[in-house]
Amino acid sequence: MAEEAPVKEPLFTDVCIAIIPSEDLDAQETETIIQRIEASGGKHCPLAESEQQIDLSTVTHIISTSIDFPQYSQAVEQGVYVVKPSWIHQSQGKGKLCAARQHSPDPSQFFQDVILTCGDLPDGDKDAIIAGVMALGGQYSGPLTKFVTHLVTLTDDFPKCVTAVEKHAGAKMVLPHWFDACLKLGKKINERPYMFPNPPYRQIVLPRPANSDSPHVEGATAAVPTGQLPNTPPPSPSKHRKNLNAFAYKKVFLGADLNIPDHLKKTLGDLINHGGGTMTEKVDDCHIYIGQFRDGVDYVAASRARKEVANLAWLYHVINVNKYTNPLSKLLHYPIPRHGIEGFQNLKLSISSYSGDARIYLENLIHYCGAEFTKTMKQDNSHLITAHTRSEKFEAAQEWNINVTNHLWLEECYAKCTVMTLSNNKYTEFPPVTNLGEVCGQTVLDMKRVESLYFPAPRQSPEKPAVAVQKKPARTAVPASSMTVASYTPSKSAAISAPTPIAEDDDEEDEEEEPQPQTAKKPRGRTSKATPTPAAEDVVMLDDDETANEPTTAPRSRGRPRKSAATPRLLNNDKENESPAPRTSGRAAANIARAAIHNAAPDIALYEKESKRKGGVTHGGRRSGLFDEPLSSPIPQDAKKGKKRKSDEHTYDVTAQDSALSDGETQAMLASKGTIAKKAKTTLPVKYRMMVTGDDRWVGNMKKESDDKIKLKALGVELTTNPRDENGIDILVAPGIKRTKKFVAALASAPMVVDSKYLDYALSKNKLMESPPMLVDRKSEEVMGCTLADALERAKINKRRLLRGWNIYVTEGIVGGFDTYKEIIEVNGGVATLYKGRTGLKITKRTTPDEYPDAGDEVQHQGGEEEYENVYLVSSEKDADVKLWKTFRSLVEKQGLKPRIVESNWLLNAAMSQQVSWDEKWELDEAKVVSQRDR
């Protein structure tokens, strides 16, 4: 008799949802979602009629289009998934529950609305873009479907692109440079400059970035409200909008530091009462604390007690829009530091190319940081905050050697409460056709840092002995991004008013703790041996398989997480600083054993139930949050191979390997022929960084370049185009000694210089040549005036400090461009300044080696003491540059220094020979230029 096929469970079995109403989720779509869930075995849990709250103990998923609802933080803590409606639709379309993370409304997942397919792209670029998009909440589709939102391609005549146009697919065809810019910034910028047909990014003369709106700073441009309060909240346009009342059943406390008059306080009280809330005079009784500064007893108490903490600007905003927003999602909706951020007090900042609300927002942010804002930029400014590089202020900043950065630096300084270093490339990233004002206001507070500075945990009492605890890992849902503070809650130590002598970690808010008994007073007569409790720092964290033999590794449900058996946090009437003395009688031991078995009974029953499931306890349908194994598995395992549905042949939902954004779901990548998933090749760690110049093997052949990079990576060689890499350049490949930017700048790292045959050998033999000969180019060495071996020997001594202390001025008309010479100067330790003839320029004398405590033998290559008084201007002989010479000479001489106007050969010779020398043939003057033109 044939076995009966197992009955397939409905798709949404064990799934219980709650729906957060919003303007983006109308009544018709809400009803459709409820019908689909219930028709497929799921349940709908409506919001409580009175408080419009969710019963988090019963729901497994919350359907919401944003994270702006009061219980978001609690939901994440308790393991409840927060997903967009698209999760329902896509799960039904695929016939399985999709990964929750890729449908999260978390704004840090800025590719969450992107479904990507690829056109004409090299394999290496394709894989990199797919991995980046999926790690940030996006999805990939092999074929072009109606769900695809972006088609990334280098040309629009690729067959898939032609099909998209003919069928009006609606997908945006974009250059891969758009993804590159987004990933560098960590923000999603507008696609328009990168879209086909005729992307502006590819124009020979790039258009100036237009002013753009800044929707993310609306209502949060200042910490002090500027608008007028209405007499009553604005009318709600729909039934659902009426339910979105932030003050329903909430008690609001207004801090004393607001200094608001009584009549305004009465008005605010009336509006809060009208919205269903009440005012309270006790901070301990409130749900929402409104204050101006991050100090004071009330602020600290409210923060440690996990109250909602916001400022008056947030209160005005919520009343005006009649909608709850998370105060931690906007920098200026949270109380400000009274004395600014440490390190900003002596800084002077100016702003360029930001307009409207974004400009007001940044001006206020500078003020709250404690720095000085200047409307007009002068030479004594320390920083310029600019939205793009096509402005006069930007050009002047380069000429005056002022730090130039985008608004992300300022926002993250405020968010992390410290002056961030400018070495992070995203702070100096300026997409060529984008005004960065469009992504202004998306940075959120780093609440871990705020807590450590403004309301740290009370110090532990040294008088009472510590209670050793055995900690269990917390059950968690999809972890929020590290930059998403919307789900932040203070650490346990900050959430209580009395100090506890327990060693705690920030990430263990929801742990249940079992105190170990300490040794009591020694009784008379014989006593049983009791193991003394170790000190807090000696507590041993056990793995799951080392704990007591209770079956706690039941598989996790695809619905809501299973609740663990109740465990008392503290014994002895909940006195946390006292430990019960161990009993020594056999009867007491028996009672304890029976109690332990009784407490473990629910787990034992569940274990026996789960062991009957397909896959057993370890691989069954209810994987426990306590099970200690990696839950994200992007590499296919042989044990998991099976039949594959056709619908999955060209798509996968997978978390990036080792990603901090993992949603905790096991997802196997498709590895069959014809899919994009490939088995990872074993590669060596990077041993050498190689730069190639003067070799045209990859010109116009991106696929070959991508394939060759993979081959070299397998040999431990990484190709780079950045000579300023902090790790330096190890191998320089060139057909001869070249005067290219790459070659000249790379010499400062004292690399091994070889000819192109070295690269040919590595790619053909799949191994590196042993003891390769140095590049030989006698003719170029004669022009250079020294041998390549001597130059490299000096480079080893100089350690990229040949020009340290030098400020070298460069004209705009120099052949090769200012940026070329700037890179050569800076990689050798100097400072390059663009000179445009501005009057009032402050010329500083060269810094002498005595002022550097780490000065070494490089001093012997810096031209001697006669160079200390010289100020160099590297110029071309173009008329526009020649006109600047007279002004430069006058400016330098007025400050008691000696001007030298030189051609670019002076700088190139110094960088290539790795020593500063002087020859009159390099000096420029008007008479010399005229005589050369007469010839």
Secondary structure, 3 states (H helix, E strand, C coil): CCCCCCCCCCCCCCCEEEECCECCECHHHHHHHHHHHHHCCCEECCCCCCCCCCCCCCCCEEECCCCCCCCHHHHHHCCCEEECCHHHHHHHHHCCCCCCHHHCCCCCCCCCCCEEEECCCCHHHHHHHHHHHHHCCCEEECCCCCCCCEEECCCCCCHHHHHHHHCCCCCEEECHHHHHHHHHHCCCCCCHHHECCCCHHHCCCCCCCCCCCCHHHCCCCCCCCCCCCCCCCCCCCCHHHHHCCCCCCCEEEECHHHCCCHHHHHHHHHHHHHCCCEECCCHHHCCEEECCECCCHHHHHHHHCCCEEECHHHHHHHHHHCCCCCHHHCHHHCCECCCCCCCCCCCEEEEECCCHHHHHHHHHHHHHHCCEECCCCCCCCCEEEECCCCCHHHHHHHHCCCEEECHHHHHHHHHHCCCCCCCCHHHHCCCCCCCHHHHCCCCCCCHHHHHHHHCCCCCCCCCCCCCCEEECCCCCCCCCCCCCHHHCCCCHHHCCCCCCCCCCCCCCCCCCEEECCCCCCCCCCCCCCCCCCCCHHHCCCCCHHHCCCCCCCCECCCCCCCCCCCCCCCCCCCCCCCCCCCCCCHHHHHHHHHHHHHHHHHHHHHHHHHHCCCCHHHHCCCECCCCCCCCCCCCCCHHHCCCCCHHHCCEECCCCCCCCCCCCCCCCCCCCCCCCCCCCCCCCCCCEEEEECCCCCCCCCHHHHHHHHHHHHHCCEEECCCCCCCCCCCEEECCCCCCCHHHHHHHHHCCEEECHHHHHHHHHHCCCCCCCCCCCCHHHHHHHCCCHHHHHHHHHHHCCCCCCCCEEEEECCCCCCHHHHHHHHHHCCCEEEEECCCCCCCCCCCCCHHHCCCCCHHHHHCCCHHHCCEEEEECCCCHHHHHHHHHHHHHHHHCCCEEEEECHHHHHHHHHHCCCCCCHHHECCHHHHHHHHHC
